[in-house]
Amino acid sequence: MKINFNDIKLSLKNKPREWYRARGIPAEKCESIWDHSNRTKQACKALITGTPNRVFDKEGFLLMWWGHDFIEWDIPDITPNCPYTSQEKKKIEKESLIRLEKGLWDEYKWIIMKIREYQSWETSDSRELFYIDKSLAWVGALEYERQWFPNMSDFHEYALEKLAWDIYHTQIYNSLLKREFSTVDFFTQYFLLLQMAWNYKKFSNLLNKQS
């Protein structure tokens, strides 16, 4: 049975991010996996604009964001809060990938290749996308805090632990943790910092002019 691309898109649009749902974010306010994928695209483009030397294969990098969440089209959004072990999570995702590979039309088979690259963590681009992917989850926590939703503070220590392998993304996240510009949504701030290559002075000047 062939899988329709629009069915994947619709499934991801209707699937909320469990990290936020588990902390009491109402369904109508909760970011979907498709929302997250599109923000990943924006972040990838901003990174390439600000620090093009951090990406080896720019075209392939922009394709990878498409694929990295597609395996969740027919499985739960499995997060550390979910009752699955690491091995169970890998097994569930592997089975979904097999179904996706069998069902996708040939014109979309490149998605499988990009999912495997992302999961492998063997290329510098896959690691770069990992940092962006994780950062966006935690930037989302900052944004929900800004909207007066509680129960988000435990994200930040976990975030810095995961980002510790890369000083550049750690510095950007620490800049956001200052919470200096509370009138501007944190996704916009994150994209600007990536686009400006973490030039915090330039970033501050721009936002101060707008406030």
RANORRA-V455785 format. One record per helix or strand. SS is the DSSP state (@ for helix, = for strand). FROM is the first residue (numbers start at 0). LEN is the number of residues. If there is no record, write none. Layout:
ss:SS from:FROM len:LEN
ss:SS from:FROM len:LEN
This chain:
ss:= from:2 len:1
ss:@ from:4 len:9
ss:= from:15 len:1
ss:@ from:17 len:4
ss:@ from:26 len:3
ss:= from:31 len:1
ss:@ from:32 len:18
ss:@ from:51 len:3
ss:@ from:57 len:10
ss:@ from:69 len:4
ss:@ from:85 len:18
ss:= from:103 len:1
ss:@ from:105 len:3
ss:@ from:109 len:11
ss:@ from:123 len:23
ss:@ from:153 len:10
ss:@ from:166 len:11
ss:@ from:185 len:10
ss:@ from:199 len:11
